[in-house]
C-alpha cells in the first residue's frame, strides 16, 4: 500500500525529483492512495561448484512487474520495460589461489554499495526500505555489464564496463542539433522511447576492504556524453569523472551504521533522485553537471523477528552551461527561468504562460520504518513492513532570488513472503 500527501501518480517507487507544487493542478493538490502487487518478484538461481580447482559457475535471473510500457519505458537506471527484467547474469569464479571473478549480463552496477567479501552478484547492500526507489542519496543502477574482480584476501579490486545512457537536463538545443535518437522501426523492442546517442560505455572501478570492524568501498566512475553536431555534421562529446565511498560498520551486535558519499560530474542517473547527468550550452556542446550525493543510515535488529531503520540522504546538482542568447535560455539551473507561481494557485494572468519552470537543485529525504517477521518456517518467511518518509525538492533561485520548495509525506506498508 502507498499513501502520499501529494499525488505523484506513481507506484511503489517514488519519483523524488518530480515532487509537484500545489499550483500544478490536481496532481499537487490531492492525496494519493493505492495498493500494488507489481513489485512481486520471480527469480531463479543455478550454482555449479564442481569445477576443477574449486571453480564455480552460477547464473541468476529475476523479474518483476514495475516496468512501464510505451514511451514511459526506458533504460536510464533500471531498464524499466515491462515485464521488468531486473537481473539476468552469468558468473565464473576461478576459486583456488587465483581469485578471479567474471560476471556478464544485467546486474547491479559496480557503483552500488555492496556487502560481504568481494564483488560477486547478489551482494548489493541497498537500504532495507519498502520504497522500490530506495532512499535519496543512494547510488545504484541495474544494467548490462561485464565485470572482472580480483580477490586479494580482505581486499578486492574490480572493474566493470556498463551500458551508457544519458539523462539530459532541462535545456533547449540550437537549431539543427540532436540530443536523442528515436527508434520506431518494426520489431524494435525500444518502440518510440528516446535513447541517448552513445558510443563509449560507462566504466566503473571499485576497491573494497572487508574486515571484522566493517566494510569499506572506494569507487570511481568515468562517462562520456555525446551530441549530434547539427549543421556542422559529426558529433561533439564531453567526459565526466566522479568518485565516492561506501561504508558499513557494526556499531554493536544489533546496530549497524552505513554511509555513502559521492561527488563529481555525470552522477545524476546513478542517484535515486534521478537528477540530470549533463546539459547543453548555447553552442550546442554537451556540459557535464557536477553533483553531490550523500546518505547515512542506522539499522537496529535486536532479534531475528524484527528490525527498525532510519535513513537520511541528499542529492544536489550544480549550475552548468547557462547562457541566454536571442531570448533563448540554455543550460541547467539558469536563473532566467521563472519560479513565480510555484506556490499558491494559478492566476488568470499565468494561465497559458511559462511559470514555475526552474530546474531542481536539491532533493533530500528522511525515512524511518521497520520489518516484523510473522512466520519463519521451512518453506519460507512471511514479513510485514511499514515506512514513513519526508521528501523535499528545491529549485534553483531565479533572478528575484526565489527558490521555492515542494515537499511530500510518504507512507508505505508491505506484506512479503520470501520462499526458502
HELIX and SHEET records of a PDB file:
HELIX    1   1 UNK A   16  UNK A   18  5                                   3    
HELIX    2   2 UNK A   25  UNK A   29  1                                   5    
HELIX    3   3 UNK A   52  UNK A   54  5                                   3    
HELIX    4   4 UNK A   70  UNK A   72  5                                   3    
HELIX    5   5 UNK A  230  UNK A  232  5                                   3    
HELIX    6   6 UNK A  268  UNK A  270  5                                   3    
SHEET    1   A17 UNK A  32  UNK A  34  0                                        
SHEET    2   A17 UNK A   2  UNK A   4 -1                                        
SHEET    3   A17 UNK A 405  UNK A 419 -1                                        
SHEET    4   A17 UNK A 380  UNK A 395 -1                                        
SHEET    5   A17 UNK A 360  UNK A 377 -1                                        
SHEET    6   A17 UNK A 306  UNK A 317 -1                                        
SHEET    7   A17 UNK A 290  UNK A 300 -1                                        
SHEET    8   A17 UNK A 255  UNK A 265 -1                                        
SHEET    9   A17 UNK A 235  UNK A 252 -1                                        
SHEET   10   A17 UNK A 214  UNK A 228 -1                                        
SHEET   11   A17 UNK A 202  UNK A 211 -1                                        
SHEET   12   A17 UNK A 155  UNK A 162 -1                                        
SHEET   13   A17 UNK A 142  UNK A 152 -1                                        
SHEET   14   A17 UNK A 100  UNK A 108 -1                                        
SHEET   15   A17 UNK A  84  UNK A  93 -1                                        
SHEET   16   A17 UNK A  56  UNK A  64 -1                                        
SHEET   17   A17 UNK A  42  UNK A  48 -1                                        
SHEET    1   B 2 UNK A 180  UNK A 182  0                                        
SHEET    2   B 2 UNK A 194  UNK A 196 -1                                        
SHEET    1   C 2 UNK A 278  UNK A 280  0                                        
SHEET    2   C 2 UNK A 286  UNK A 288 -1                                        
SHEET    1   D 2 UNK A 320  UNK A 325  0                                        
SHEET    2   D 2 UNK A 328  UNK A 332 -1                                        
END                                                                             
